[in-house]
Amino acid sequence: MNFTEATTSREAIQLAKTLYPNLIGSTENHDLFMRETSLPEATADALDFCADIAPGNPVFVEVAPTPTARPGWCFTNVADVAATAGGSVCYGWTIWGAPGLWYNAEFHAVWKTSGETLIDVTPKVDGENFIMFLPDPRYSPDFDFYQRPNNVRMRTYGHFERRDSVRAKLAGFNEARVRYEREKATLKGLSLLQSIGTGLKRDRFEKLIDGFLEEVGEFENMLKPTPDGMVCKDPRHTAQFERRRHRVWRQKTKLFLMADMIVRGMVPGKEA
């Protein structure tokens, strides 16, 4: 069974233990250490998410860092290797997944060799050796990476159960309404499907995930990229920035722990 065959959200979380073996701890207790990592396959809900982000289909790209590459500095890493080995930069989105909980699209740069092969030359802090990458033709090689868009997220817990309802609701919108809804979703760091889906009936766990996704989107709106890294846009709001940063971390930790308990059948009222 894979994610496309799962009939409930809880089945999707359960399948994380087999589809994401690198999340599993010791063989004695099979602890599940939840985190965002690269998706192992292009499932139906992943393709739904990607279609909301950019035209085209995602591809799997090998991670092969250069000796001098730094984590988090993808565009300079690509520029360095292109200057010595040729080729060019290809902009797009790394598709991360918190198994059974949400997907996260992060704007990213990979190296396109002179032979048209895509290689991710930026090291990953968690050691992934491949990424799911969605090329975005709307960004040319001369795009200013410091103007890059924020991350985009979509809840996967409950996606199967809500997908048809969300699509039906979206189909009833005219072009102007769709444009308005997409702009609203972008401001919150959400995919269009995710933003529309928050207006439907949800269970408590879905509401907790949605609250976190909106919170982290608002937090990222307070950031701006600089040559020294990500900093708070407005120094006058530094205290608020720090409070929100800690709140986001606490919310994420809580959701990961809850997902771990669901997998092990430890949450009252929910079956693993």
C-alpha positions in Angstrom: 0.0 0.0 0.0 1.2 3.6 -0.7 -0.2 7.0 0.1 -2.4 7.0 -3.0 -4.1 3.8 -1.7 -4.7 5.1 1.8 -8.4 5.6 2.5 -8.0 7.7 5.7 -5.7 10.3 7.1 -4.6 8.0 9.9 -3.6 5.3 7.4 -1.4 7.9 5.7 0.4 8.6 9.0 0.7 4.9 9.7 2.3 4.4 6.2 4.9 7.0 7.1 6.7 4.3 9.1 7.3 2.2 6.0 7.6 4.9 3.3 10.0 7.0 5.3 12.3 4.4 6.9 14.9 7.1 7.8 12.4 8.5 10.3 12.3 5.3 12.3 14.6 5.0 15.3 15.9 1.9 17.0 14.7 -1.5 16.0 13.7 -2.2 19.6 11.0 0.4 20.0 10.5 1.7 16.4 10.2 5.3 17.6 9.0 7.7 14.9 11.1 10.9 14.8 8.9 13.2 12.8 10.5 15.9 10.7 10.2 17.4 7.2 12.1 15.4 4.6 12.1 14.7 0.9 9.1 12.8 -0.4 10.0 9.3 -1.6 7.5 9.2 -4.5 5.2 11.5 -6.5 1.9 10.5 -4.9 -1.5 11.9 -6.0 -1.7 14.4 -3.2 1.9 15.6 -3.9 0.9 16.2 -7.5 -2.2 18.1 -6.3 0.1 20.3 -4.2 2.7 20.8 -7.0 -0.1 21.8 -9.5 -1.0 24.6 -7.1 2.6 25.9 -7.0 3.9 25.9 -10.5 3.3 24.5 -14.0 4.8 21.2 -14.9 5.7 18.1 -12.9 8.2 17.4 -10.1 11.4 15.5 -10.7 13.8 13.7 -8.3 17.2 15.4 -8.2 20.3 13.9 -6.7 22.0 15.8 -3.9 25.7 16.0 -4.6 27.3 18.9 -2.7 30.5 20.5 -3.8 33.3 20.7 -1.2 32.8 24.4 -0.5 29.0 24.4 -0.6 27.1 25.7 2.4 23.7 24.6 3.7 21.0 27.2 3.0 23.0 29.1 0.3 21.8 27.3 -2.7 22.1 30.2 -5.2 25.7 31.0 -4.3 26.6 27.3 -4.4 25.1 27.0 -7.9 26.8 30.2 -9.0 30.2 28.9 -7.8 30.0 25.5 -9.6 28.6 27.1 -12.8 31.5 29.5 -12.9 34.0 26.6 -13.0 32.1 23.7 -14.6 29.7 25.6 -16.9 25.9 25.1 -16.9 23.4 27.4 -15.3 21.0 27.8 -12.4 17.5 26.3 -12.4 15.0 27.8 -10.0 12.1 26.0 -8.6 10.8 24.4 -5.4 12.0 21.7 -3.1 8.9 19.7 -2.0 9.3 18.6 1.6 6.9 16.5 3.6 6.1 16.1 7.2 4.7 12.5 6.8 0.9 12.4 7.0 0.7 16.0 8.2 1.7 18.6 5.5 3.7 19.4 2.5 6.1 22.4 2.3 7.4 23.9 -1.0 10.6 25.9 -0.5 12.0 28.1 -3.2 15.3 26.6 -4.3 18.2 26.7 -6.8 19.8 23.7 -8.4 22.6 23.3 -11.0 21.6 22.5 -14.6 24.7 21.0 -16.2 25.6 21.7 -19.8 24.0 18.3 -20.5 20.7 19.5 -19.0 21.0 17.3 -15.9 19.7 18.8 -12.7 21.9 18.3 -9.6 21.4 19.8 -6.1 24.9 21.0 -5.1 23.7 22.3 -1.7 24.2 20.0 1.4 21.2 19.0 3.5 21.4 19.4 7.2 19.5 16.1 7.7 21.6 14.2 5.1 19.0 13.6 2.3 20.7 12.3 -0.8 17.8 13.3 -3.1 15.0 15.9 -3.2 11.7 16.2 -5.0 12.1 19.3 -7.1 9.5 21.3 -9.0 11.2 23.5 -11.7 9.5 26.8 -12.1 9.9 28.3 -15.6 8.5 31.7 -14.4 11.9 32.4 -12.8 14.7 33.0 -15.3 18.4 32.4 -14.5 19.0 36.1 -13.9 16.3 36.2 -11.1 17.3 38.1 -8.0 17.3 35.3 -5.3 17.0 37.9 -2.6 13.5 38.6 -4.0 12.4 35.0 -3.7 8.9 34.0 -2.7 8.1 32.6 0.7 7.4 28.9 1.3 4.0 27.5 0.5 2.3 24.7 2.6 -0.7 22.4 2.4 -2.1 20.0 5.0 -2.1 16.4 3.9 -3.8 15.1 7.0 -7.5 15.0 5.8 -6.6 15.8 2.2 -8.1 12.6 0.8 -11.4 13.2 2.6 -11.7 16.9 1.6 -10.2 16.9 -1.9 -13.4 16.6 -3.9 -15.3 19.1 -1.8 -12.5 21.7 -2.1 -12.3 21.2 -5.9 -16.1 21.5 -6.2 -16.1 24.7 -4.2 -13.2 26.1 -6.3 -15.0 25.2 -9.5 -17.9 27.5 -8.5 -15.6 30.5 -8.4 -15.3 32.9 -11.4 -11.9 34.0 -12.6 -11.8 37.1 -10.4 -12.7 35.1 -7.3 -10.0 32.6 -8.0 -7.4 35.4 -8.4 -8.5 36.9 -5.1 -8.4 33.6 -3.3 -5.0 32.8 -4.7 -3.6 36.2 -3.6 -5.1 35.6 -0.1 -3.5 32.2 0.1 -0.1 33.5 -1.0 -0.1 36.1 1.7 -0.7 33.3 4.3 2.0 31.1 2.8 -0.7 28.5 1.8 -1.5 26.7 -1.4 -4.9 27.6 -2.9 -6.3 24.1 -2.1 -5.2 24.6 1.5 -6.7 28.0 1.9 -10.0 27.0 0.4 -10.1 23.8 2.6 -9.9 25.8 5.9 -13.5 26.9 5.2 -14.8 23.3 5.3 -15.7 21.3 8.4 -12.6 19.9 10.0 -11.7 17.7 13.0 -9.6 19.0 15.9 -6.3 17.7 14.6 -6.9 19.3 11.2 -7.6 22.6 12.9 -4.4 22.4 14.9 -2.4 21.7 11.7 -4.1 24.6 9.9 -3.4 26.9 12.8 0.3 26.0 12.7 0.5 26.5 8.9 -1.0 29.9 9.1 1.2 30.8 12.0 4.4 29.8 10.3 3.3 31.7 7.2 2.8 34.9 9.2 6.2 34.3 10.8 7.9 34.0 7.4 6.2 37.2 6.3 8.3 39.0 9.0 11.5 37.7 7.4 13.6 39.1 4.6 16.7 37.4 2.9 20.0 39.3 3.1 23.6 38.4 2.3 24.0 37.5 6.0 20.9 35.3 6.1 17.3 35.7 7.0 16.6 38.6 9.4 13.5 40.4 10.8 12.2 42.9 8.2 11.4 45.6 10.8 13.8 45.9 13.8 11.0 47.6 15.7 9.1 44.3 15.8 12.0 42.1 17.0 10.3 41.2 20.2 7.2 40.1 18.4 9.3 38.2 15.9 11.0 36.2 18.7 7.7 35.4 20.4 6.3 34.2 17.1 9.4 32.1 16.4 9.1 30.3 19.7 5.4 29.8 19.2 5.9 28.2 15.8 8.6 25.9 17.3 6.3 24.8 20.1 3.3 24.2 17.7 5.5 22.1 15.4 6.8 20.0 18.3 3.3 19.4 19.6 2.0 18.3 16.2 5.0 15.9 15.7 4.4 14.4 19.1 0.7 14.0 18.5 1.4 12.3 15.1 3.8 9.9 16.8 1.1 9.0 19.4 -1.5 8.5 16.6 0.9 6.1 14.9 1.3 4.1 18.1 -2.4 4.2 19.0 -1.9 6.4 22.1 -4.4 9.2 21.3 -7.9 8.7 22.9 -10.6 8.5 20.3 -8.2 7.8 17.4 -7.1 4.5 16.0 -3.7 4.0 14.6 
